[in-house]
Amino acid sequence: MPKPSVPATVPHNMAAILRNFRSFRGIMAPRALLLAGSILLVTPLLAGCKLIDQRTFNPQASRPPKPYVPPAPPAPKPKPPFLQIEGGTPEAEYGPTVDKAVKAALARKENVLFIVQLLVPLQSDPAAQAKAMTEATQADLEPVAHRINTAGAQPIQIEMHAVADGSVTHPVVRVDVR
């Protein structure tokens, strides 16, 4: 049987190893030991390798898509009230404006409803809140409602509310129409 040729670039001691692997004589003990030793040496090296797959190039591959949920649109700006009167304003200042607005609203719709709302700042305790709401109702809410009545609206067309509101710093009377 002819001996296989060894390339000239392989060193002489490697030639013997290569010849052993290229022989057609069957498995010999040194060859089996060499093969087992090389497997034992290469296995830990392969354990540290990361296999190339589709996530190597695209980390999101094969994952279910997460739909884009756009943020909620901004809330529309609140509708300004029909009339707004700051608490403590003298009736001589707001009276003519209220008369004119009430007559215009009644001319447009005969059975219009005037919603008169008093916003009172929040107080430290419930007793102080009740006292502040009572005082503001007597000083601000009732005079505005009375002025709306004298301007031509029937008492049944006037709806009054007093509300504690943390967004105001002093009492405010708002009049809306429906």
C-alpha positions in Angstrom: 0.0 0.0 0.0 1.5 3.4 -0.9 2.1 5.9 1.8 0.2 9.1 1.4 2.3 12.1 0.7 2.7 14.9 3.3 2.6 18.5 2.2 5.9 20.2 2.3 4.6 23.0 4.6 3.8 20.7 7.5 6.7 20.2 10.0 8.3 16.8 10.3 6.8 15.9 13.7 3.3 16.8 12.5 3.8 14.6 9.5 3.9 11.5 11.8 0.6 12.6 13.4 -1.0 13.2 10.1 0.3 9.9 8.7 -1.3 8.1 11.7 -4.7 9.7 11.0 -4.4 9.0 7.3 -3.4 5.4 7.6 -5.7 2.7 6.4 -4.7 0.2 9.1 -7.7 0.7 11.4 -8.0 2.4 14.8 -5.0 2.0 17.0 -4.6 2.9 20.6 -2.5 6.1 20.1 -5.0 7.3 17.5 -7.9 6.7 19.8 -6.2 8.4 22.8 -5.3 11.4 20.6 -8.9 11.7 19.3 -10.4 11.5 22.9 -7.8 14.0 24.2 -8.6 16.5 21.4 -12.3 16.1 22.1 -11.8 16.8 25.8 -9.7 19.9 25.0 -12.0 21.3 22.4 -15.3 20.8 24.4 -14.8 23.6 27.0 -13.8 26.0 24.2 -17.0 25.3 22.3 -19.1 25.7 25.5 -18.1 29.3 25.7 -19.1 30.0 22.1 -22.3 31.6 21.1 -23.9 30.0 18.2 -24.9 32.2 15.3 -28.6 32.3 14.7 -31.2 34.8 13.6 -30.9 36.8 16.8 -27.2 37.5 16.2 -28.2 40.0 13.5 -31.7 41.0 14.8 -32.2 40.8 18.6 -36.0 41.0 18.2 -36.3 38.1 15.8 -38.9 35.4 16.6 -40.3 37.4 19.5 -43.9 38.4 19.3 -44.4 42.0 18.3 -45.3 44.6 20.8 -47.8 46.9 19.3 -47.2 50.7 19.6 -49.8 52.3 21.7 -49.7 56.0 21.1 -50.1 58.3 24.1 -53.6 59.6 24.7 -54.3 62.9 22.9 -54.3 65.9 25.1 -57.6 66.8 26.7 -59.5 69.6 25.1 -59.2 72.9 26.7 -62.1 73.5 29.1 -64.9 75.6 27.8 -64.8 79.0 29.4 -67.8 79.9 31.6 -70.5 82.2 30.3 -69.6 84.7 33.1 -67.0 84.6 35.8 -67.0 86.9 38.8 -64.2 87.0 41.3 -65.3 86.8 45.0 -65.5 90.1 46.7 -66.2 92.1 43.5 -68.8 94.9 44.3 -72.2 94.4 42.6 -71.8 97.8 40.9 -68.9 96.4 38.8 -70.5 93.2 37.7 -74.2 94.2 37.7 -74.4 95.8 34.2 -72.4 92.9 32.7 -74.7 90.3 34.3 -77.9 92.2 33.2 -76.6 92.4 29.6 -75.6 88.7 29.5 -78.9 87.5 31.0 -81.0 89.5 28.5 -78.9 88.2 25.6 -79.3 84.6 26.8 -83.0 85.0 27.3 -83.4 86.6 23.8 -81.6 83.6 22.3 -83.5 80.9 24.2 -86.5 81.7 26.4 -86.2 78.7 28.7 -82.4 78.9 29.3 -81.0 77.5 32.5 -78.5 79.5 34.4 -76.1 77.3 36.4 -74.4 79.5 39.0 -71.5 77.7 40.7 -69.4 79.0 43.6 -65.8 77.6 43.8 -64.3 77.9 47.3 -60.7 77.1 48.2 -60.0 74.0 50.2 -59.7 74.5 54.0 -57.7 72.6 56.6 -60.6 70.8 58.3 -64.3 70.2 57.5 -65.6 72.7 60.0 -63.5 75.5 58.5 -64.6 74.3 55.0 -68.3 74.5 55.9 -67.8 78.0 57.4 -65.9 79.3 54.3 -68.6 77.9 52.0 -71.4 79.4 54.0 -69.7 82.8 54.1 -68.9 82.8 50.4 -72.4 81.7 49.5 -74.0 84.6 51.4 -71.4 87.1 50.2 -70.9 86.1 46.6 -73.3 83.4 45.3 -76.7 84.8 46.4 -76.1 88.3 45.2 -75.2 87.1 41.7 -78.2 84.8 41.6 -80.5 87.6 42.8 -79.0 89.9 40.0 -79.8 87.2 37.4 -83.4 87.0 38.7 -83.8 90.8 38.6 -82.4 90.9 35.0 -85.4 88.8 33.8 -84.7 85.1 34.6 -87.4 83.1 36.6 -86.2 81.6 39.9 -86.8 78.1 38.4 -84.2 79.0 35.7 -81.4 79.5 38.2 -79.5 76.4 39.5 -77.0 77.1 42.3 -74.0 75.0 43.5 -71.2 75.6 46.0 -68.1 73.4 45.5 -64.7 73.1 47.3 -62.0 73.4 44.7 -58.2 73.1 45.3 -57.4 75.0 42.1 -58.7 78.4 43.3 -57.1 80.6 45.9 -60.1 82.8 46.6 -63.9 82.4 45.9 -65.0 82.5 42.3 -68.6 82.6 40.9 -69.0 81.0 37.5 -72.2 81.3 35.5 -72.9 78.8 32.7 -76.0 78.5 30.5 -77.7 75.4 29.1 
